[in-house]
Amino acid sequence: MPCLMMGFGVYWFFTGFRTLKSSRTIQNIPTSRISTGAVGAHVEIKGNILQDKEPFLKGPVSGQTCAFYSIEIQKLVRTKDHSHWKTIDHFYSSPNFIVDDKSGAVAKVFVAGAKIQRRGRVREFETSSNDFASLPGKLAQALRKNADQLRNFKYKSTSWLFSQKYRFMEWCFVPEESVYILGYAESGIKQTKQKKLSFDNFLKAKQTIDTDPTLQNRFDRNQDGFLAPEELERGAQIVGHGLQVEAPPVQEKTDTQNIKMVFRKRKGIPYILSNMKETDLVKQLSWKATLKVWGGPVVAISGAVYLFYTQYNF
């Protein structure tokens, strides 16, 4: 027990500084518009999650209408002195979502690795591994669907003798709810890769230029009234690539949006996703940072003193 207290104290102390860094980063970075914000930098945006699927999602635990939801799986861990809930796994309704701030562009947000700061009620459902039959139908379906993503939780019933206690925590963004994103913004603009010109299209392009005086004049670089072989080849390359451009594939509604920013977890950079107001978020992070930075050493020292006292009396 004393060693555990020392370990927790040191851990809280260092994570407290990371929380404090996140709080100060939020205060120092102004909120940007997606269409005009700087990519390749730490950016803060605020908008709404786009919902392009009908009907809307339903939370697996609550049945609540959601634009996006997360499920956190906790296991009851029993020790000699006490019991506590430990988070062992999680999954999301989708790996990413689209945020729109009405600026003419949108952002794609990948959820994995983000620090989610919640406001509002978290719905939960408790059961034992020998009673998985009692799970809500939507939750059981979601667990089966995301089985490949779950590393530490297995949706498999056990006997009463080997039963484990589990808790499923659901939290969701409701449609039209405002969301706050702080993280590193990558560019969402993709460069189209040009395909190698086929020989057939190259020949067609040469024939087209040979019969079109306008194209001949366009590619006559020295304007001597005659297309040299190198001028003709250059023109055929340009026209040929135009001939083999394929029609773009049919895409989903969100893919056709003007995605300017892409957010994903980057090592060493705070990455926060929240439905809280910025001022409330800063207050919450500051409070947690203060508690960890000051409380961590107190817990660690208390554990060390207790260990020394027990060893000395022994």
N, C-alpha and C positions, 0 to 999 in steps of 0.2 A: 504493500500500500504506500509507504513513504517514497519508494522509487517511482511509483506511478504518479504521485503528486509532483515530484521533481520533474519528470518528463513532460507532464501536462503544463506545468508552469513555464518551462523553457519554450515549449511549442507556442503557447499563448503569447508569450513576450514577443517572439519574432513575427508571428502572424499579425500581431497588433500593429507593428510598423508597416506591414504590407497594406493593412486596412486603412491606416492613416495616410499612406501614399495615395491610395485610391480616392479618399475623401478630398485631399488637396488637389489632385488632378482634376476632379469634377469642378472644383471651385475656380481653377485657373484656366480651364478651357471653355470658351463661349460656345453656345449651341449654334451649329452650322446648318444651312440649308443643303439638302442633298445635291441639288443641281449646281450649286456654286462652292460647296465645301472642298477643301484640299484633300486629294487622295494621296496615298503614300505618307500619311501622317496620323497622329493620334487625333481622333475626331469625336465630337459629341453631337448626336442628332436626336430628334424627337418627332414621332409620327404615329400612324396607325397601321396595324397589320392588314394587308390586303387579303380578302377572302374571295377566292374565285371558284370555290367548289360548292355545289348545291346537292343536297342540303348541307347546312352547317354541321361542323363536328359536334359530337356529344361527349362530354367527359365520361370516362369509363366508370368512375366511382359515383359521381353526383348526377350524371345525366344532363348536366348544365350545358347550354349552348356555348361553344368555344370557337375562337379563331385559331387557337393553338393551346395545347396543354402539355404538362409534364407529369410523369408518375415517378415518385421516389419510393423505393422499396426498402423497408427497414426490418431488421431482425432483432428479437429480444435476446440480449446476451446476459447470461446469469453468471455472476462470480460468487466468491465466498462471502463477500460483504454486501453486495448490492446487485441490482439488475438495471440495465439501461438499453434504450433503443439505439441500434447502430445502423447507419445507412450502408447498404451493401450493393445497391444497383439502382439504375434509373433508365427511363426511356422517354422519348418525346413523340408527339403526334406526327412530326416530320423532322428531318434533319435541319431544315432551314425554313425561313419565311421571308416574305417581302414587306418592307416598310415604306409607306408613302407619306410624305409631308406636304403634298400639294404644291411642290416647287417645280414640277415638270419632269422630275426624275425620281427613281426609287432606289432602295438599297436592299441587297440580299444579306440576310443575317444567319450565319451558321451557329447553332446553339451550343454544340459540344465545347466544353471548357469554359463557358461563360459563368460568371458569378451572378446568380439570379436573386435579386432582392425583391421580395414579395410584399404586396399590400393586399389585404383582404383575407377572407376565410379560406383555410386549407381544408379540403374534404378528405376524410380518411376512412379506411375500412380495415378492421382487424380480423384475423382468422388464424387457424393452425394448419400445418401441412397435412394433417390427417382429416381436414374438413374443407379442402379446396372446392368441394361441390357447392359450398355456400357462397362462393364468389359471385358478384353480380355478373350477368351474362356478358355485358360490354367489357368488363375488366378481364374476364377469362379469355375473351376473344382477342383483346389487345395483348395479353401476355403470350398467347400462342403466336400471334403475328410478329412480335418482337423477340421471340425466343433466341434468335441468332445473335442479338445485340446484348443479351443478358449474360454476364460472365460469372456472377456469383450467386444468382438465384435460378433455381430449377423448378419449373412448374410441373412438379411430380408429387403425387400424393404419397404419404408415408403411413405407416401404422401408428397407432396411439403411442406405442412404446418409444418410437423415434421421432415423435412429433416436435416441430419447431413453431414458435409463435412469430407471425409476420404482420406488418402494418403497411398498407399502401396509401401513400399521401398524394393527393391530386391537387394541382394548381393550374389555373388556365387564364389566358387572356380572352376576354369576351369581345365579340365583334364591335368595332369602332372604338375600342379602348385605346387610350394614348399610351405609347411605350417609349422608353428612354434607352438609348444605346450609347455606350462609351467604349471605344476600342480603336484598333488600328484599321483604317479604311484602305483597302486595296482597290485598284481600278476594276470596274466591272465591264469595261469596254474591251471586247475581244477583237483581235485582228484576224481578218479572214485570210486563211492560208490559200495561196494561189496554187492550183493544180498544174502539173506539168502539161505543156501543150502537146496534144496528140498530133501525129503526122498527118492524119486526114484533115484535121482542122487547119493545120499549117498550109496545106495545099489549097483548101477552099479559100483561105484568106488571100493567098497570092493571086488566085484567079479573080477574086472580088476586086482587088486593087488594080489588076490589069484591065478591067472593064469599067472602072470608075475614075474619071478624070479628077473628081474632087479629092478622092483619096490619094491619087498620084501626086497632086499638088501639095497635099498635106504632108506627105512623107519625103518630098523633095527638099531636103534640108538646105542645099546650096542654091536652090531655085535656078538651076541651069536648064530646066525643061526636060530633064532625063533622070530616070530612077536608076541609080547605080545598084549593083547587087546587094551591097551592105544596107542601102536605104530600103530596098524592097524587102529584105529579110527582117529588118527592124519593124517595118510596117506590118508584115505578115504576123509577127509575134504579137503585136498589140491587137490587131483585128482578130487573130485566131483565139486569143484568150477570151475576147468578148463573145465569140461564137459558142464557147463551151461552158459559159457560166450557167449553172443549174438553178432552177427555181428553188428558193428557200423552202425547207420542210415546214409543214404545218406545225405550229407550236401552241403550247398552252397560253392562256391569257397572261399569266405572270411573266412568261419568258419573252413576250413581245413588248413588255414595258422597257423603258429606258433605264436600265440598271447601270448607274454610275458608280456606286460604291458596293464593295463586298466586305463584310466583317467576319472574321474568324479569329480563334484564339492564337495569339503569338506569345512566345515565351518572354517573360519579363515585363509585359505590358498589361496594365489593368484592363479587364474585359468584363463589363457590367451590363446586365439586361434587367430592366426594372419597369414596373407600372406605377412607381411612386413619383410624386413631384420632386423636382431637383432639390429644393430646400429641405424637404423631409428626408430624402435619401442621404444628404450630407450630414444631417443631424444624427441619423441612425448609424452611419459609418463612423462618425466622430465619437459617438458614445461607445460603440463596440471597441474602437481602437484604444480609447482611454481605459476601458475596463481591462483589456488584454495587456496593455503595456504596464499598467500599475498592478493589476491583480496577478499577472503571471509570476513576477518575482516573489510576491507574497506567498503564493501557493508553493513555489519551488523551495523557498527558504523554510517554510513550515515543514515541508516534507524532509528536508535535510536535517532540521533541528530534531524532528521526531525520530529520525533514523539514528542520529548521534545519541539521543537520550536513551533509546532502547538498547543500543549497543553498549553504551557506557554502564548502564545498570546491570546488563547481563554479565 
